[in-house]
Structure formats: structure tokens, C-alpha cells
Amino acid sequence: MLTTSSLRPTISVAGRFLQCDAVVKHLAKGQEHVDAAGDAMSGETPIVFVVDDDRSVRDSLRRLITSAGMAVEVFPTAQAFLNTPRGDAPGCLVLDVRLPGLSGLDLQRELANTNATLPIIFLTGHGDIPMSVQAMKAGAVEFLTKPFRGQDLLDAIRDAIDRDRVARTERQELAELRRRYDALTPRERDVLAGVVAGLLNKQIAAEFGTTEATVKEQRGQVMLKMRAGSVAELTRSAGRLGIAPYPGGGTRPK
């Protein structure tokens, strides 16, 4: 009978699993239906990128990750990873800290400089606490020291992919809000700022030297173009766009 402890595949410093692949598959089986359901809802298959210069580690990680029903791509160096086009799908990066050429931390900085938002799980065989602190402060989602349990890595990967899905959804929603805001005329943007500030139509009209009827019409266009069902919803959208809440302060969001 398999005990709980027997279902804990471990990776040694050399990167080899101490349990057979059949046990690893048994470990991941219970999660496969959850992953499949999540993928069906998102419409995109997540992918895990692995960068490690040790071939035995890459092979072991490939077996573990694929056994959990996830797609995986492996790379021997950070530069090889950077040189490979990546699809637009949820995912994460499992990254060794010490690599030839660009180190794991160097790659983390490079991705940050290019506004790449791929969640990173660091692996190290050295237990370097200052390095782990540096990586976490720079946005890493996990820092695992070899040897580590395969289940710990799978849990970290699933958490990282969930975070990436949430972040991608937020970016898509913000991009859509920006498109809506760009469709407003300059005056409609000013009216939006006035509405967000809580001003009445007649107050906005006085600010702009126009009629209340004109402001009412412009306000209707703002609500329509921003697809806001209420002032509260419009205020939330304006806050996400960083729009100043006063007349004349509605500038193009960054």
C-alpha cells in the first residue's frame, strides 16, 4: 500500500527523482480533472517553462510536470529561453538560480525590463538566503531549495499559473477600459472627471461655461462609451485608469 510519505517524489541536488515515474503520476492524478476544468474555462492551455543547465534536472522536471497534465518546454540556458518566441497563454517559469552566462536573477531582471509578467519559481541547490530574499523582493512567487518534494513544486506551479491567469484577466480588462476611454472626446473626458468628482450637471456646466442640457448629453455619451451602468461603476473604471477626479483633470491614462 502506498502511504502518504511514499507519494512524495523528491529531487536531489543532482536533480534525479528518487521515486519512479509511476508514483509521480499517481501523485498528480488527483489534480488532473481540476487542471482540465480550468483550461476549458480559460480556453488556453497553460505552459510551464523550465530553465536549468543540468540535463538530468530538465528531464526529471519534464516528467513531473507532464505527469500533472501540464505542457512544458525546457531550456539549458537563460539566453536560449529569451531567444525562443513564447505564445500568449497562461504559464510560469521554473528557473535555476545559477546558470552559465545569464544567471537566474539576471533573467528575472531582463524579463522585468521588458515588462514580461511571467511568474517565476526559483530553484537552487545552495540555500542562499540573501539571494532568495532578493529574488522574492523582485517578484518571484516561490524559492525552492534542492532537494525538494515534487508535490511542493507542483503546488507552486499551480499557484503561479493561477496568479498569471488573474493578472492576464486584469490586464485585458484594463486594456479594454483604455480603448473605451480613448473613444471619448476631450470634453467628454472632462465631464467624466467631473462626474467622478461627484459634481452635478449644473456645476460641471458652470465650470465649462456651457449649458446643463449639453453636459447632460455629454454625460450620457460618457456612460454609453464607457459601458458604465452606474456612477459607482464609472468611478471604479476611472480609478483603475488613474483619471483625476475633477473637471479639467481628465488626462490620458498611462
Residue pairs with C-beta under 8 A, 6 or more apart in sequence:
2 23
2 26
6 19
6 23
7 23
7 26
7 27
7 151
8 19
8 27
8 149
8 150
8 151
9 17
9 18
9 19
9 23
9 24
9 27
9 64
9 149
9 150
9 151
10 17
10 18
10 19
10 147
10 148
10 149
10 150
11 17
11 57
11 60
11 61
11 146
11 147
11 148
11 150
11 153
12 18
12 146
12 147
13 125
13 146
13 147
14 54
14 56
14 57
15 52
15 54
15 56
15 57
15 58
15 60
15 61
15 146
16 56
16 60
17 24
17 60
17 63
17 64
17 150
19 150
21 63
21 67
24 63
24 64
24 67
24 150
25 67
27 67
27 150
27 151
27 154
28 64
28 67
28 68
28 69
28 154
31 68
31 69
31 154
31 158
32 68
32 69
35 68
35 69
35 70
35 158
36 69
38 165
39 45
39 46
42 90
42 165
44 88
44 89
44 90
45 71
45 89
46 70
46 71
46 89
46 90
46 91
46 92
46 161
46 164
46 165
47 70
47 71
47 72
47 73
47 86
47 87
47 89
47 90
47 91
48 65
48 70
48 71
48 72
48 73
48 91
48 92
48 93
48 94
48 157
48 161
49 72
49 73
49 74
49 75
49 81
49 86
49 91
49 92
49 93
49 94
49 118
50 58
50 61
50 62
50 65
50 72
50 73
50 74
50 75
50 93
50 94
50 95
51 74
51 75
51 76
51 77
51 78
51 80
51 81
51 93
51 94
51 95
51 96
51 99
51 104
51 107
52 58
52 61
52 74
52 76
52 94
52 95
52 96
52 99
52 123
53 76
53 77
53 96
53 99
53 100
54 96
55 76
57 96
57 123
58 74
58 76
61 72
61 74
61 94
61 153
62 72
62 74
64 150
64 153
64 154
65 72
65 94
65 154
65 157
66 72
68 154
68 157
70 157
70 161
73 84
75 81
75 84
77 99
77 100
77 101
77 102
78 95
78 99
78 101
78 102
78 103
78 104
78 106
78 107
78 110
79 101
79 102
81 93
81 107
82 102
82 107
82 110
86 118
90 161
90 164
90 165
90 168
91 118
91 161
91 164
92 118
92 119
92 120
92 121
92 141
92 157
92 160
92 161
92 164
93 111
93 118
93 119
93 120
93 121
94 121
94 123
94 153
94 157
95 104
95 107
95 108
95 120
95 121
95 122
95 123
96 104
96 122
96 123
96 124
97 103
97 104
97 105
97 122
97 123
97 124
97 126
97 128
97 131
97 135
98 104
98 124
98 125
98 126
99 107
102 110
104 122
104 135
105 131
105 134
105 135
105 138
108 120
108 135
108 138
108 139
108 140
109 138
111 118
111 120
112 138
112 139
117 164
117 167
117 171
118 164
119 140
119 141
119 160
119 161
119 163
119 164
120 135
120 139
120 140
120 141
120 160
121 140
121 141
121 142
121 143
121 144
121 153
121 156
121 157
121 160
122 132
122 135
122 140
122 142
122 143
122 144
123 144
123 146
123 148
124 131
124 132
124 143
124 144
124 145
124 146
125 145
125 146
126 145
127 145
132 143
132 145
135 143
136 143
141 156
141 159
141 160
141 163
142 156
142 159
142 160
144 152
144 153
144 156
173 240
174 240
174 241
177 226
177 237
177 240
177 241
178 241
178 253
180 225
180 226
180 227
180 237
181 189
181 226
181 241
181 243
181 252
181 253
182 252
183 225
184 192
184 221
184 222
184 225
184 226
185 221
187 208
187 218
188 218
188 221
188 222
188 225
189 243
189 250
189 251
190 208
190 247
190 248
190 250
191 204
191 215
191 218
191 219
191 222
191 247
192 222
192 226
192 234
192 238
192 243
192 250
193 238
193 243
193 244
193 245
193 246
193 247
193 248
193 249
193 250
194 203
194 204
194 207
194 246
194 247
195 204
195 219
195 222
195 231
195 234
195 235
196 234
196 235
196 238
196 239
196 243
196 245
197 245
197 246
197 247
198 245
199 207
199 247
201 212
201 215
201 216
201 219
202 212
202 215
204 215
204 219
204 247
205 211
205 212
205 214
205 215
207 247
207 248
208 215
208 247
222 228
222 234
223 229
223 234
226 234
226 237
228 234
228 237
235 245
238 245
241 253
242 253
242 254
243 249
243 250
243 251
243 253
244 250
244 251
